[in-house]
Amino acid sequence: MSYFSHQDGVLHAENVSLSAIAEQFGTPTYVYSKAALLENFSAYHDACQGRDALVCYAMKANSNLAVLDLLARQGAGFDIVSGGELLRVIAAGGDPGKTIFSGVGKTVEEMQLALEKGILCFNVESIPELHRLNEVAGKLGMRAPVSLRVNPNVDAKTHPYIATGLKANKFGVAFDDALDTYRTAASLPHLDVVGIDCHIGSQLLDDAPLLEALDKLIELIDTLHAEGTHLHHLDIGGGIGVDYGVAGDKPPVPVGDYLGRLFKRIDAWRAEKHGGQPIKVIFEPGRSIVANAGVLLTKTEFLKPGAEKNFCIVDAAMNDLMRPTLYQAWMGVQPVTPRDGEKLVWDIVGPVCESGDWLARERELALEPGDLLAIMTAGAYGMTMASNYNTRGRAAEVIVDGDATHLVRRRETPAEVFALETMMK
Ligand code: LLP
């Protein structure tokens, strides 16, 4: 269900009106629904009940400490891509022992930190990375748990910037090189080969490419098994998409249906080839946990109708929400208090000095200056991709829980934006 709905003509997050939030905290502000977040996580958690499975939330989608804390309390693990994200997990009370470390460019310092904190596994993406990790672990007198991110060369059928499982992408070890890479990993004294993983892309509406990738991983696991390398876990990555309301898009596959099909295949394979012996299954969902749990609340500053285009200039901008300009992403726009009156077709744009600074294009709305708008489904890859371009302090973040409102990140001031800078001596 949606936790953002109009009640008495005003858009609410759970039981709190967005106009009240704008009044209390100002705009632009990201507003999240706790219930939506927990419901999204439960879809994974429930489908994994009774199984050896771990949901490692890909925190790059939304890494606010309060979000991490809520998910950690539900038993979530985390998928991280930097030492900074590991420090966030720890600051939020998450368990490093349930944390996996993805990414193509892990530094020596990040590897050291992750080993010292005792993470569950490194998802390694290349042979040089294997050697570096072996050396770092050796110096610490430790063995590093390793999974290889295999690039299964499957077309995820999504935007090219967020497709990751094709040969042309920088990610993972090519499928054809995977066996040799596993052999290298197994020969290194300070590595423990424990798993296999892949992540083929993001915003997938269909699970067919994911099941195709699964089949390829299964094939490799069997070959490795025959060579005497036994893997403890299989990590299928994230990628399940959400409904952004794009006209003509089919709704994304429900998480429970996808996990059901995936477990069915895994069970059949284990029964046939491995005497029914289970294997731990790991997921790395990001968007499907947080996207529809958040909106970006913004205020109309000026209306600028023109001969070719009508511009609605709001106080949020591309620095707050990169997705539209970066991926030509379509995000829904809802007036907080819809008004009667003549509707015009508006481009919703920000104050940043770039023609690419737009949040939505060609939306038919009745608007007046001062009106509040909600950019919908903005909980994922919104705040985490925000920047300070034009010396704009980043937005505030608020979580609504029923009738209660919690400020979980205050608005950044312009002075804070340049606080780390100094003039030359
Ligand atoms: N695991 C790995 C290794 C990843 O690279 C990603 C996302 C995920 C898991 C989570 O994927 P999800 O479940 O969220 O699809 N900024 C883009 C999306 C970039 C995704 C990057 N990797 C956007 O706003 O659409």
Residues whose N, C-alpha, C, O or C-beta is under 5 A from the ligand:
A	BS01	LLP	A58 A61 S102 I162 H199 G201 S202 Q203 G237 G238 G239 I240 E284 P285 G286 R287 S288 R323 Y381
